[in-house]
Amino acid sequence: ADWMGSLPPALRSLPLSNLAIPGSHDSFSYWVDEKSPVGPDQATAIKRLARISLVRKIMKKWSVTQNLTFKEQLEGGIRYFDLRVSSKPGEIGQEIYFIHGLFGIKVWDGLKEMNSFLEQHPKEVIFLDFNHFYAMDDSHHHFLINRIHSAFESKLCCVECVEYVTLLYMWEKKHQVLIFYHHPLYQEYPFLWPGNKMPAPWANTTNVHKLLQFLETTLGERSRYGTFHVSQAILTPRVKTIVRHLIRGLKNTLVHRNLPMILNWVKAQKPGVMGVNIITSDFVELVDFAATVIALNDLLLEEDESAT
C-alpha cells in the first residue's frame, strides 16, 4: 500500500516515466450491473440480444476483467487505472458511470474511494487514464471534470514536462493524482493531461506469442516521444472466442492459461527511458503481478550503483 513512499532515495528523483508501475486494465469492471441496459459502447445487435437476461449474464462473464475494488487494487500496489465512462442514455441529469459492455458504479463513488486511500497514504501517486467516453456531450464532460476536481482538489498535478514529474516533485507540491483525458476539452483545464502523454498501444490478439512480440516492438519505439507509456499485457477475446467459450468467460478462457507466460515476460523487463513504465493486466490478483512489476525498480538501483 505504501510502496512509492518506501522507494530508496535514489529512485525518488527519477521521472515517474522511468519507473516500473503496475496498472489494471478496465480497472472498474469488478462490478457491472447485469440488470441495467447494455452500454452505448456496444453494437446495436448486442443491445438487441441483451434484452434477454441470460445474454446479460454471459456478457458479465466477458465484461469483468478485475475482481478487486479500487481500494483493494490500491492496497495491492496498483497505481495506474484504465477508465471508460458513459452517461446513461435516457437518465435525467448528467451522472457519469464506468462502463465495459455493462454499466459499472458511478464515477464519483470510485473517485471518492481513491481519494480516501490517498488521504491515508500521502506519498502514493496515482494515474487515472480516462480514455473512452460514450454518450457524452460537452455538458457531461464539464460535469465529470468538475467531479474530478471536487474529489481531488489540490492533489491534482497540473500538466508539466513529463521528465520533471518525479516522486520528490509530487511530494514537495503535495500532489498525488495525474489525470489523462483523451478529449479536446483537456485544453481548458490545467490539471488535465492530454491523452497523447499516455500512449497505450493495444495488441488486440488472443495469441500470447503475438502479444509479447507486440509489447517488445512498441517498447522499442517509446523513447523518442518523451511521454509515459503503457504496456498492455492483456489478451483480447474475438467474437469467435466468446462464442466458443460462452459460459467459461474471459478469466477461464484466456487469462488463467496465459498469465504465467505474460508474467515471465514482465520479469525479464527493465524500467527506464528505453524500458517499461506502466504495465497493465487483467485480474491483477491472480498472480504476484503488482509485486513483480514493483520489484523491477531494483534494477534501476543496480544501474545506479554500477555508475557510481
C-alpha angles and dihedrals in degrees: 000000000000102000097128092051089050097052114122115264092252091064097046092074095049118100111264085235088068097052127088108246126181118228138176129233117232083359098191098050095099086101125033125167110240089185093060123085116270113272128258088248089077131085119258092248091057091047089055094047091046092068082085108081093217089059090054090050090054091045088055090058089057098037097055110085098160134047098192128081120235090263092051092046091051092048088049091056102262110146105166120068124194108210134191118182140186144172116239106250110233094021117123114239129024103278113154124212136191111252141194108158088310127043119267131193124314111279089231092060091050093049092050091050091052093046093054089054090051091050089058095041105042095175097055120099126201134197117214112194112195097189107151127046125184132188091357128137125187093277090056089049093051089048091052094044090051088051090052090050093047092050098051108015110166092011089075115104113219120226111286137161103291092232092060095058106096130148089256090053091050094047093048091053093038090236121150107163134067114189120201112197118190097201131087091247089077085085091070096057124058092209095057114090117208115255091239089070088066107047112182108182111203124216094200094201140125091209115095094203092053089048094054091046090051092049090052093049096048092046089055089057100045103083096073095061105061092221139116112269135213122207103200102209092188137116119223122216118231121217090259090051089055093045092050095047100029099149099035095064132203099301097053096039105044113001107052094047098048104033095090091057092045090050091051088055090051091051090055094055131098126207123228141086093314096032143060125314115169118013120191131198141177117246093012093193097059094085132012088278103145094042090049092052094044091050090060088074089072087071089065089057092053088051089050092051094048089050092054 
